[in-house]
Amino acid sequence: MSRVELAAGVVQGTVAVDGVEVRYFDSSPEYVAGEHDRDPIVLVHGTGGSTKAHYGFAFPLLAARQRVVALDFAQPVPTGGTLTLEHLEAQVAAVIEEVLPGRAVTLVGYSLGAVVAATVAARHSELVRNLVLVAGWMKTDTQQELRNKVWRRLREEGSSALSEYMAFCAFGGPFLAARTFEELAPAFAAFGPNGFGDLQMELNRAIDISDLVPAIKATTLVIGCTHDQMVPKRHSKALFGSIPDARYTEIESGHAVVAERPAQLVQVIDQFIEEPSRHAAGAIVPTARP
């Protein structure tokens, strides 16, 4: 495990997992936890993302109240040109065990990161005390597969429309309607594809953790996004209904809630962490308003 200090006291380090180095960021590497302190948060990003891309806003705000660790998925050593859920699960578990030994954490996953976080919570219950699943899903359905097929065809053709298609799918209708193409230009640029992203998209086609989810023991908050076209909120509701100790809330956003409503997302997560069992299992939590 190697570490190098970054600006503002955040430390970047790496953990070796299955022959690759997984990069992580730690807000308080020298912090000694007190008896009544909050559990540390571990952030897991989504498809094609990174700590900076998906949690650049949330990381420092959450770090004001507790220790925060985030990781960037690493492409595993070639295994027939595929990426498995087990690869990503191992990376998250290894970072928790190396960076936060002996600490149960609050694990937060977004999109594909929510799928990975749910898998870690189900298979490594000793590591995860609280769980937050944002815009996640249990099993890829036909609507998702159709979107993925269109994405793959545009990718294979090298179409310049790919980034616009991704933005169309990622952002909610109300968000897009309120902006011009010029205002959306940075978003188009951010959706540039790469080889590791391709592997993640291929993995998205094969997700099915239906048998694992009921084994999750962590106190859980499931967050659905009202205008989500990538992972419609029915998937979040299915997670909510399958996890024994879960409660559910929604944010009026498209799938890209980390960009559309990051402050509200932080507020919802913070309120849950303050008292995870404030709302009973099975509760529909009123939407928090910043």
Backbone as numpy.savetxt, mean C-alpha at the origin, in Angstrom:
# Nx Ny Nz CAx CAy CAz Cx Cy Cz
22.81 -5.88 6.70 21.95 -4.69 6.70 22.84 -3.46 6.70
22.71 -2.60 5.68 23.49 -1.37 5.61 22.58 -0.17 5.79
23.16 0.96 6.25 22.36 2.15 6.50 23.16 3.38 6.10
22.46 4.39 5.63 23.07 5.68 5.34 22.07 6.75 5.72
22.53 7.79 6.42 21.62 8.82 6.90 21.25 9.78 5.79
19.97 10.12 5.73 19.46 11.09 4.76 19.14 12.38 5.49
18.58 13.35 4.75 18.19 14.63 5.34 17.06 14.45 6.34
16.92 15.42 7.21 15.82 15.51 8.17 15.76 14.32 9.12
16.89 13.69 9.36 16.94 12.62 10.34 16.43 11.28 9.86
15.93 11.19 8.64 15.45 9.92 8.11 16.66 9.11 7.61
16.67 7.85 7.95 17.77 6.99 7.56 17.31 6.02 6.47
18.12 5.88 5.46 17.88 4.89 4.42 18.81 3.72 4.66
18.28 2.52 4.53 19.10 1.33 4.69 18.65 0.25 3.74
19.33 -0.87 3.79 18.94 -2.01 2.96 18.95 -3.28 3.80
18.09 -4.20 3.43 18.02 -5.52 4.05 18.12 -6.54 2.93
18.98 -7.53 3.10 19.15 -8.58 2.09 18.03 -9.60 2.22
17.36 -9.85 1.11 16.25 -10.81 1.07 16.36 -11.62 -0.22
16.57 -12.90 -0.10 16.59 -13.79 -1.27 17.52 -13.27 -2.37
18.68 -12.80 -1.98 19.68 -12.40 -2.96 19.55 -11.00 -3.50
18.59 -10.20 -3.00 18.46 -8.81 -3.44 18.49 -7.89 -2.22
18.79 -6.62 -2.46 18.82 -5.63 -1.39 17.51 -4.82 -1.43
16.76 -4.88 -0.36 15.50 -4.16 -0.25 15.75 -2.85 0.49
15.45 -1.74 -0.16 15.69 -0.43 0.45 14.54 -0.07 1.38
14.89 0.53 2.53 13.88 1.00 3.45 14.26 2.38 3.97
13.27 3.05 4.55 13.46 4.37 5.14 12.93 4.32 6.56
13.68 4.87 7.52 13.35 4.79 8.93 13.36 6.19 9.52
12.24 6.61 10.08 12.13 7.98 10.58 12.86 8.20 11.90
13.00 7.14 12.72 13.58 7.31 14.06 14.43 6.10 14.41
15.55 5.91 13.72 16.33 4.68 13.92 16.91 4.52 15.32
17.13 5.63 16.02 17.74 5.54 17.36 16.70 5.64 18.47
15.43 5.69 18.10 14.37 5.90 19.09 14.17 4.66 19.96
14.07 4.85 21.25 13.78 3.76 22.18 12.33 3.89 22.61
11.54 2.89 22.30 10.10 2.97 22.55 9.79 2.96 24.04
8.82 3.77 24.42 8.31 3.77 25.79 7.12 2.83 25.90
6.73 2.55 27.12 5.67 1.57 27.37 4.35 1.97 26.72
4.05 3.26 26.68 2.75 3.70 26.21 2.81 4.33 24.81
3.93 4.19 24.14 4.06 4.76 22.80 3.26 3.95 21.78
2.95 4.59 20.69 2.27 3.90 19.60 3.21 2.89 18.96
2.61 1.84 18.42 3.41 0.88 17.65 3.99 1.58 16.42
5.16 1.17 15.97 5.69 1.74 14.74 4.82 1.37 13.55
4.82 2.24 12.57 4.07 2.01 11.33 5.04 1.52 10.25
4.61 0.56 9.48 5.35 0.11 8.30 4.46 0.34 7.08
4.97 1.10 6.12 4.21 1.47 4.92 4.64 0.62 3.73
3.65 0.09 3.01 3.91 -0.76 1.85 3.22 -0.15 0.64
4.00 0.21 -0.38 3.47 0.92 -1.55 2.78 -0.02 -2.53
2.19 0.57 -3.56 1.45 -0.20 -4.55 2.20 -0.42 -5.84
1.49 -0.92 -6.86 2.07 -1.29 -8.14 2.83 -0.13 -8.77
4.07 -0.40 -9.17 4.87 0.60 -9.87 5.26 1.79 -9.03
5.00 1.73 -7.74 5.25 2.88 -6.88 6.53 2.77 -6.09
6.63 3.58 -5.07 7.78 3.63 -4.17 7.35 4.38 -2.93
8.22 4.43 -1.95 7.94 5.23 -0.76 7.69 6.68 -1.15
8.56 7.22 -1.98 8.45 8.63 -2.37 7.18 8.88 -3.17
6.87 8.00 -4.12 5.74 8.22 -5.01 4.40 8.10 -4.29
4.28 7.13 -3.39 2.99 6.86 -2.77 2.86 7.40 -1.35
3.98 7.60 -0.66 3.90 8.06 0.73 4.75 9.30 0.99
5.12 10.01 -0.06 5.93 11.20 0.12 5.28 12.24 1.00
3.96 12.35 0.95 3.22 13.27 1.80 2.94 12.65 3.17
2.52 11.39 3.18 2.08 10.76 4.42 3.22 10.44 5.37
4.36 10.05 4.86 5.46 9.60 5.71 5.82 10.63 6.78
6.16 11.87 6.41 6.57 12.82 7.45 5.44 13.19 8.41
4.20 13.22 7.94 3.10 13.55 8.85 2.87 12.43 9.86
2.89 11.21 9.41 2.72 10.09 10.33 3.91 9.99 11.29
5.09 10.35 10.80 6.30 10.26 11.63 6.31 11.27 12.77
5.42 12.25 12.73 5.33 13.21 13.82 4.72 12.60 15.07
4.04 11.45 14.92 3.33 10.85 16.06 3.91 9.50 16.48
4.69 8.85 15.61 5.28 7.56 15.93 6.39 7.26 14.93
7.15 6.24 15.22 8.20 5.81 14.30 7.56 5.23 13.04
8.13 5.58 11.88 7.61 5.10 10.60 8.74 4.48 9.80
8.49 3.31 9.26 9.42 2.63 8.36 8.66 2.33 7.07
9.29 2.59 5.95 8.70 2.27 4.64 9.74 1.56 3.80
9.30 0.72 2.89 10.23 0.00 2.03 9.84 0.14 0.57
10.82 -0.01 -0.28 10.60 -0.06 -1.72 10.81 -1.49 -2.20
9.81 -2.06 -2.84 9.96 -3.42 -3.36 11.19 -3.51 -4.26
11.87 -4.64 -4.19 13.02 -4.89 -5.06 12.70 -6.05 -5.99
13.19 -5.96 -7.21 12.97 -7.03 -8.17 13.78 -8.24 -7.75
13.14 -9.39 -7.57 13.87 -10.56 -7.09 14.81 -11.12 -8.15
15.72 -11.98 -7.71 16.59 -12.69 -8.64 15.70 -13.43 -9.63
16.03 -13.38 -10.94 15.15 -13.98 -11.94 14.73 -15.40 -11.60
13.41 -15.63 -11.65 12.86 -16.96 -11.41 11.89 -17.27 -12.55
12.43 -17.42 -13.72 11.57 -17.68 -14.87 10.82 -16.45 -15.33
11.33 -15.27 -14.96 10.70 -14.05 -15.42 9.39 -13.74 -14.74
9.19 -14.24 -13.53 7.93 -14.01 -12.83 8.19 -13.34 -11.48
7.15 -12.73 -10.96 7.15 -12.16 -9.61 6.00 -12.80 -8.87
6.26 -13.27 -7.66 5.21 -13.90 -6.88 4.87 -13.07 -5.66
3.70 -13.31 -5.13 3.29 -12.65 -3.89 4.24 -13.02 -2.76
4.76 -14.23 -2.80 5.69 -14.69 -1.77 6.98 -13.88 -1.77
7.44 -13.45 -2.97 8.62 -12.59 -3.03 8.40 -11.31 -2.22
7.27 -10.65 -2.45 7.00 -9.37 -1.81 6.68 -9.55 -0.33
5.97 -10.62 0.00 5.71 -10.93 1.41 7.02 -11.09 2.17
7.97 -11.81 1.59 9.25 -12.04 2.26 10.00 -10.74 2.47
9.90 -9.80 1.52 10.59 -8.53 1.66 10.03 -7.71 2.82
8.71 -7.66 2.92 8.08 -6.90 4.01 8.41 -7.54 5.36
8.27 -8.85 5.46 8.53 -9.53 6.73 9.99 -9.35 7.14
10.91 -9.41 6.19 12.33 -9.28 6.51 12.66 -7.88 7.03
12.06 -6.86 6.43 12.31 -5.49 6.89 11.79 -5.32 8.32
10.60 -5.82 8.60 10.06 -5.72 9.97 10.97 -6.43 10.96
11.40 -7.63 10.62 12.21 -8.42 11.54 13.59 -7.81 11.76
14.17 -7.22 10.71 15.52 -6.65 10.80 15.51 -5.27 11.45
14.58 -4.44 11.04 14.59 -3.04 11.48 13.85 -2.85 12.80
12.83 -3.66 13.03 12.00 -3.52 14.24 11.92 -4.85 14.99
13.06 -5.41 15.38 13.04 -6.73 16.01 12.26 -6.72 17.31
11.40 -7.72 17.45 10.63 -7.85 18.67 9.47 -6.89 18.80
9.21 -6.07 17.78 8.12 -5.10 17.85 6.96 -5.55 16.94
5.77 -5.58 17.50 4.58 -5.73 16.66 4.30 -4.36 16.05
3.83 -4.33 14.81 3.71 -3.07 14.09 2.28 -2.83 13.63
2.05 -1.59 13.21 0.86 -1.26 12.44 1.28 -1.28 10.98
0.76 -2.21 10.23 1.15 -2.40 8.83 0.11 -1.74 7.93
0.57 -0.82 7.08 -0.31 -0.08 6.17 0.06 -0.44 4.75
-0.90 -0.95 3.98 -0.66 -1.30 2.59 -1.64 -0.61 1.67
-1.12 -0.16 0.54 -1.94 0.53 -0.46 -1.93 -0.25 -1.77
-3.12 -0.52 -2.32 -3.26 -1.19 -3.62 -2.60 -2.57 -3.56
-1.66 -2.88 -4.46 -0.96 -4.16 -4.37 -0.29 -4.29 -3.00
0.16 -3.18 -2.44 0.73 -3.21 -1.10 -0.25 -3.68 -0.05
-1.55 -3.41 -0.26 -2.57 -3.90 0.66 -2.70 -5.41 0.56
-2.59 -5.94 -0.66 -2.62 -7.39 -0.85 -1.44 -8.03 -0.12
-0.25 -7.43 -0.28 0.95 -7.94 0.37 0.81 -7.83 1.89
0.33 -6.68 2.37 0.18 -6.48 3.82 -0.80 -7.49 4.41
-1.89 -7.74 3.73 -2.85 -8.73 4.22 -2.22 -10.11 4.29
-1.39 -10.44 3.30 -0.71 -11.73 3.28 0.26 -11.85 4.45
1.03 -10.80 4.70 1.96 -10.79 5.82 1.20 -10.94 7.14
0.11 -10.21 7.29 -0.66 -10.28 8.53 -1.24 -11.67 8.76
-1.65 -12.33 7.68 -2.23 -13.67 7.80 -1.17 -14.71 8.14
0.01 -14.58 7.54 1.04 -15.61 7.70 2.06 -15.31 8.79
2.12 -14.07 9.22 3.09 -13.67 10.25 2.36 -12.84 11.31
1.39 -13.44 11.94 0.53 -12.70 12.86 1.30 -12.11 14.03
2.46 -12.71 14.37 3.25 -12.19 15.48 3.89 -10.84 15.16
3.94 -10.48 13.88 4.58 -9.23 13.48 3.61 -8.07 13.41
2.32 -8.35 13.24 1.35 -7.31 12.91 0.26 -7.24 13.98
0.24 -6.12 14.72 -0.80 -5.92 15.73 -2.03 -5.24 15.11
-1.77 -4.19 14.29 -2.83 -3.45 13.63 -2.56 -3.44 12.13
-3.63 -3.37 11.35 -3.51 -3.48 9.90 -4.43 -2.45 9.24
-3.89 -1.73 8.25 -4.69 -0.79 7.47 -4.55 -1.17 6.01
-5.68 -1.47 5.36 -5.69 -1.88 3.96 -6.40 -0.81 3.14
-5.64 -0.14 2.26 -6.16 0.97 1.48 -6.31 0.53 0.03
-7.54 0.55 -0.48 -7.81 0.22 -1.88 -7.22 -1.13 -2.27
-7.43 -2.11 -1.42 -6.90 -3.44 -1.69 -7.95 -4.40 -2.21
-7.54 -5.63 -2.45 -8.47 -6.63 -2.94 -7.99 -8.03 -2.58
-8.93 -8.98 -2.64 -8.63 -10.39 -2.33 -8.40 -11.21 -3.58
-9.23 -10.98 -4.60 -9.17 -11.82 -5.79 -9.46 -10.96 -7.02
-8.57 -11.05 -7.99 -8.74 -10.29 -9.22 -9.98 -10.77 -9.96
-10.83 -9.82 -10.37 -12.05 -10.20 -11.07 -11.98 -9.79 -12.54
-13.06 -10.03 -13.27 -13.07 -9.81 -14.72 -12.87 -8.34 -15.07
-13.45 -7.43 -14.31 -13.26 -6.01 -14.60 -11.79 -5.62 -14.50
-11.12 -6.10 -13.45 -9.70 -5.80 -13.29 -8.87 -6.45 -14.40
-9.22 -7.68 -14.75 -8.49 -8.38 -15.80 -8.65 -7.66 -17.15
-9.83 -7.14 -17.42 -10.05 -6.41 -18.66 -9.19 -5.16 -18.71
-9.13 -4.42 -17.61 -8.28 -3.23 -17.57 -6.82 -3.62 -17.76
-6.41 -4.71 -17.14 -5.03 -5.18 -17.25 -4.71 -5.58 -18.68
-5.67 -6.19 -19.37 -5.45 -6.59 -20.76 -5.25 -5.38 -21.66
-6.06 -4.35 -21.46 -5.90 -3.12 -22.25 -4.55 -2.51 -21.96
-4.16 -2.48 -20.69 -2.84 -1.94 -20.32 -1.73 -2.71 -21.04
-1.80 -4.04 -21.01 -0.74 -4.85 -21.64 -0.66 -4.61 -23.13
-1.81 -4.45 -23.77 -1.78 -4.23 -25.22 -1.15 -2.88 -25.54
-1.51 -1.85 -24.80 -0.90 -0.54 -25.01 0.60 -0.59 -24.73
0.98 -1.33 -23.70 2.40 -1.48 -23.35 3.16 -2.19 -24.46
2.61 -3.27 -24.96 3.28 -4.04 -26.02 3.42 -3.23 -27.30
2.44 -2.39 -27.57 2.47 -1.56 -28.77 3.34 -0.32 -28.61
3.80 -0.08 -27.39 4.58 1.13 -27.14 3.76 2.40 -27.32
2.47 2.31 -27.03 1.57 3.43 -27.29 1.84 4.60 -26.35
1.81 5.79 -26.93 1.97 7.00 -26.14 0.74 7.27 -25.28
-0.34 6.54 -25.55 -1.58 6.72 -24.79 -1.56 5.97 -23.46
-0.52 5.18 -23.20 -0.50 4.36 -22.00 -0.58 5.20 -20.73
0.22 6.26 -20.65 0.22 7.07 -19.44 -1.12 7.77 -19.23
-1.76 8.21 -20.32 -3.07 8.83 -20.20 -4.12 7.81 -19.76
-3.99 6.59 -20.28 -4.93 5.54 -19.87 -4.77 5.23 -18.39
-3.53 5.17 -17.93 -3.29 4.89 -16.52 -3.85 6.00 -15.63
-3.67 7.25 -16.04 -4.21 8.37 -15.27 -5.74 8.31 -15.24
-6.33 7.98 -16.39 -7.79 7.85 -16.46 -8.30 6.80 -15.48
-7.58 5.68 -15.37 -8.00 4.61 -14.46 -7.71 4.93 -13.00
-6.59 5.62 -12.75 -6.14 5.82 -11.38 -6.93 6.89 -10.64
-7.26 7.98 -11.33 -7.90 9.10 -10.65 -9.42 9.00 -10.74
-10.08 9.54 -9.73 -11.53 9.54 -9.72 -12.10 10.54 -10.71
-13.33 10.27 -11.16 -13.98 11.15 -12.11 -14.06 12.59 -11.65
-14.52 12.87 -10.42 -14.59 14.25 -9.96 -13.23 14.95 -9.95
-12.17 14.21 -9.59 -10.82 14.79 -9.59 -10.40 15.18 -11.00
-10.61 14.28 -11.96 -10.22 14.57 -13.34 -11.06 15.70 -13.92
-12.34 15.72 -13.63 -13.23 16.72 -14.20 -12.86 18.13 -13.77
-12.22 18.26 -12.64 -11.88 19.58 -12.10 -10.52 20.09 -12.55
-9.85 19.35 -13.47 -8.51 19.73 -13.89 -8.36 19.75 -15.39
-7.42 20.57 -15.85 -7.12 20.65 -17.28 -6.04 19.62 -17.63
-5.84 19.40 -18.93 -4.79 18.49 -19.36 -3.41 19.02 -18.95
-3.26 20.32 -18.94 -1.98 20.90 -18.52 -1.72 20.61 -17.05
-2.74 20.69 -16.24 -2.58 20.41 -14.82 -2.28 18.93 -14.55
-2.74 18.08 -15.45 -2.54 16.64 -15.30 -1.22 16.14 -15.89
-0.50 17.01 -16.59 0.73 16.60 -17.26 1.72 15.91 -16.32
1.96 16.42 -15.10 2.89 15.72 -14.20 2.43 14.31 -13.87
1.11 14.13 -13.77 0.59 12.79 -13.48 0.84 11.85 -14.65
0.66 12.34 -15.88 0.95 11.51 -17.05 2.40 11.05 -17.03
3.30 11.97 -16.71 4.73 11.66 -16.70 5.07 10.64 -15.63
4.33 10.66 -14.52 4.63 9.76 -13.41 4.26 8.31 -13.69
3.45 8.08 -14.73 3.00 6.73 -15.02 3.86 6.02 -16.04
5.11 6.45 -16.21 6.00 5.79 -17.15 6.27 4.34 -16.74
6.13 3.37 -17.64 6.31 1.95 -17.29 7.78 1.57 -17.21
8.04 0.43 -16.55 9.39 -0.14 -16.52 9.26 -1.65 -16.34
10.38 -2.34 -16.44 10.34 -3.80 -16.41 9.81 -4.38 -15.12
10.19 -3.80 -13.98 9.70 -4.32 -12.71 8.21 -4.03 -12.54
7.79 -2.87 -13.03 6.36 -2.56 -13.02 5.57 -3.54 -13.85
6.15 -3.98 -14.97 5.49 -4.98 -15.81 5.25 -6.27 -15.03
6.26 -6.69 -14.26 6.12 -7.91 -13.45 5.02 -7.75 -12.40
4.92 -6.55 -11.82 3.88 -6.31 -10.82 2.50 -6.34 -11.47
2.39 -5.78 -12.66 1.10 -5.83 -13.36 0.71 -7.27 -13.67
1.69 -8.09 -14.04 1.41 -9.49 -14.31 0.96 -10.20 -13.03
1.59 -9.88 -11.92 1.17 -10.46 -10.64 -0.26 -10.06 -10.30
-0.62 -8.81 -10.58 -1.97 -8.33 -10.28 -3.04 -9.19 -10.93
-2.72 -9.79 -12.07 -3.70 -10.62 -12.78 -4.04 -11.88 -12.01
-3.13 -12.34 -11.14 -3.26 -13.67 -10.54 -3.55 -13.62 -9.05
-3.92 -12.47 -8.52 -4.14 -12.36 -7.07 -5.35 -13.17 -6.63
-5.14 -13.99 -5.63 -6.24 -14.69 -4.96 -5.77 -15.08 -3.57
-6.11 -14.26 -2.59 -5.75 -14.54 -1.20 -7.01 -14.81 -0.37
-8.04 -15.26 -1.04 -9.33 -15.49 -0.37 -9.21 -16.45 0.81
-8.35 -17.47 0.67 -8.22 -18.45 1.73 -7.39 -17.92 2.90
-6.54 -16.90 2.64 -5.67 -16.37 3.69 -6.36 -15.33 4.56
-7.16 -14.49 3.94 -7.70 -13.31 4.62 -8.45 -13.64 5.91
-9.27 -14.69 5.96 -9.98 -14.97 7.22 -9.06 -15.32 8.39
-7.78 -15.62 8.10 -6.83 -15.97 9.16 -6.19 -14.74 9.80
-6.48 -13.55 9.29 -5.89 -12.33 9.83 -6.42 -12.08 11.24
-5.50 -11.91 12.19 -5.88 -11.69 13.58 -5.74 -10.23 14.00
-5.06 -9.43 13.20 -4.79 -8.04 13.55 -6.09 -7.23 13.61
-6.08 -6.22 14.47 -7.16 -5.24 14.47 -7.02 -4.43 13.19
-8.06 -4.44 12.37 -7.93 -3.99 10.98 -8.89 -2.85 10.64
-8.37 -1.91 9.85 -9.20 -0.89 9.21 -9.08 -1.07 7.71
-10.22 -1.21 7.05 -10.25 -1.32 5.59 -10.78 0.00 5.04
-10.03 0.59 4.10 -10.41 1.87 3.51 -10.71 1.67 2.03
-11.95 1.90 1.65 -12.34 1.86 0.25 -12.37 3.25 -0.33
-12.24 3.35 -1.64 -12.26 4.64 -2.32 -13.50 4.71 -3.21
-14.33 5.70 -2.95 -15.65 5.79 -3.55 -15.63 5.76 -5.07
-14.68 6.45 -5.68 -14.64 6.58 -7.14 -13.55 5.72 -7.78
-13.17 4.66 -7.11 -12.06 3.81 -7.57 -12.50 2.97 -8.77
-11.79 3.13 -9.91 -12.05 2.32 -11.09 -11.06 1.18 -11.23
-9.90 1.29 -10.59 -8.90 0.22 -10.66 -9.26 -0.94 -9.74
-9.59 -0.59 -8.49 -9.99 -1.60 -7.50 -11.30 -1.09 -6.88
-12.41 -1.29 -7.57 -13.69 -0.77 -7.07 -13.93 -1.15 -5.61
-14.66 -0.28 -4.92 -14.80 -0.43 -3.47 -15.47 -1.72 -3.04
-16.09 -2.43 -3.96 -16.67 -3.73 -3.58 -15.57 -4.67 -3.08
-14.35 -4.48 -3.61 -13.24 -5.32 -3.16 -12.87 -5.01 -1.71
-12.86 -3.74 -1.35 -12.59 -3.37 0.04 -13.68 -3.90 0.95
-14.93 -3.84 0.48 -16.03 -4.36 1.30 -15.90 -5.88 1.47
-15.40 -6.56 0.44 -15.19 -8.01 0.57 -14.11 -8.31 1.60
-13.03 -7.52 1.61 -12.00 -7.68 2.63 -12.58 -7.45 4.02
-13.33 -6.39 4.14 -13.97 -6.05 5.41 -14.84 -7.20 5.92
-15.58 -7.80 5.04 -16.47 -8.89 5.44 -15.76 -10.19 5.74
-14.49 -10.29 5.34 -13.76 -11.56 5.50 -12.76 -11.56 6.64
-12.44 -10.38 7.19 -11.47 -10.27 8.27 -12.24 -10.18 9.59
-11.99 -11.08 10.52 -12.80 -11.12 11.75 -12.84 -9.81 12.53
-11.69 -9.16 12.71 -11.64 -7.95 13.54 -11.42 -6.73 12.66
-12.37 -6.47 11.76 -12.22 -5.37 10.80 -13.35 -4.36 10.95
-13.01 -3.11 10.63 -13.99 -2.05 10.49 -13.72 -1.37 9.15
-14.72 -0.63 8.62 -14.65 -0.15 7.24 -14.98 1.33 7.17
-14.25 2.05 6.31 -14.59 3.43 6.02 -14.25 3.72 4.57
-14.76 4.85 4.06 -14.50 5.24 2.67 -13.97 6.66 2.60
-13.19 6.89 1.55 -12.72 8.23 1.21 -13.21 8.53 -0.20
-13.74 9.73 -0.42 -14.26 10.11 -1.74 -13.07 10.43 -2.66
-12.60 9.40 -3.33 -11.40 9.51 -4.14 -11.41 8.41 -5.18
-10.57 8.57 -6.20 -10.26 7.47 -7.08 -9.24 6.57 -6.43
-8.71 5.63 -7.22 -7.71 4.70 -6.68 -6.48 5.44 -6.16
-6.11 6.52 -6.81 -4.90 7.27 -6.44 -5.17 8.17 -5.24
-5.72 7.60 -4.19 -6.04 8.38 -2.98 -4.79 8.99 -2.36
-3.64 8.36 -2.55 -2.39 8.90 -1.99 -2.01 10.22 -2.65
-2.57 10.48 -3.83 -2.31 11.74 -4.52 -3.50 12.68 -4.46
-4.70 12.12 -4.54 -5.91 12.94 -4.53 -6.23 13.52 -3.15
-6.18 12.68 -2.14 -6.59 13.10 -0.79 -5.59 12.59 0.26
-4.33 12.96 0.13 -3.34 12.44 1.07 -3.56 12.91 2.51
-3.98 14.17 2.70 -4.19 14.67 4.05 -5.32 13.92 4.74
-6.40 13.66 4.00 -7.52 12.93 4.59 -7.12 11.48 4.89
-6.33 10.89 4.01 -5.86 9.53 4.26 -5.03 9.47 5.54
-4.14 10.44 5.72 -3.33 10.48 6.95 -4.24 10.63 8.17
-5.24 11.49 8.07 -6.15 11.70 9.19 -6.88 10.41 9.57
-7.36 9.70 8.57 -8.10 8.46 8.82 -7.18 7.43 9.48
-5.96 7.29 8.96 -5.01 6.34 9.55 -4.66 6.75 10.97
-4.41 8.05 11.18 -4.01 8.53 12.50 -5.11 8.29 13.54
-6.35 8.55 13.16 -7.46 8.35 14.09 -7.62 6.87 14.45
-7.39 6.01 13.49 -7.46 4.58 13.77 -6.35 4.16 14.71
-5.13 4.61 14.45 -3.98 4.21 15.26 -4.12 4.71 16.69
-4.72 5.88 16.87 -4.88 6.44 18.21 -5.64 5.50 19.13
-6.64 4.84 18.57 -7.43 3.88 19.36 -8.03 2.85 18.40
-7.25 1.82 18.05 -7.68 0.88 17.00 -9.03 0.22 17.25
-9.36 -0.02 18.50 -10.62 -0.70 18.81 -11.73 0.25 19.23
-11.56 1.54 18.92 -12.62 2.52 19.25 -13.94 2.10 18.64
-13.89 1.63 17.41 -15.08 1.11 16.75 -15.01 -0.41 16.76
-16.12 -1.04 17.08 -16.15 -2.49 17.20 -15.93 -3.16 15.85
-15.47 -4.40 15.90 -15.37 -5.19 14.68 -16.72 -5.23 13.98
-16.70 -5.04 12.68 -17.93 -5.02 11.90 -18.54 -3.65 11.73
-17.92 -2.62 12.33 -18.48 -1.27 12.28 -18.17 -0.58 10.97
-19.10 0.25 10.52 -18.88 1.17 9.41 -18.51 2.51 10.03
-17.29 2.95 9.83 -16.79 4.16 10.48 -17.14 5.37 9.63
-17.75 6.40 10.20 -18.04 7.61 9.42 -16.78 8.18 8.83
-16.89 8.72 7.62 -15.73 9.28 6.94 -15.23 10.51 7.66
-13.94 10.50 7.96 -13.31 11.66 8.62 -13.15 12.80 7.60
-13.33 14.00 8.06 -13.18 15.18 7.20 -12.05 16.05 7.73
-11.05 16.39 6.91 -9.95 17.25 7.36 -10.47 18.62 7.78
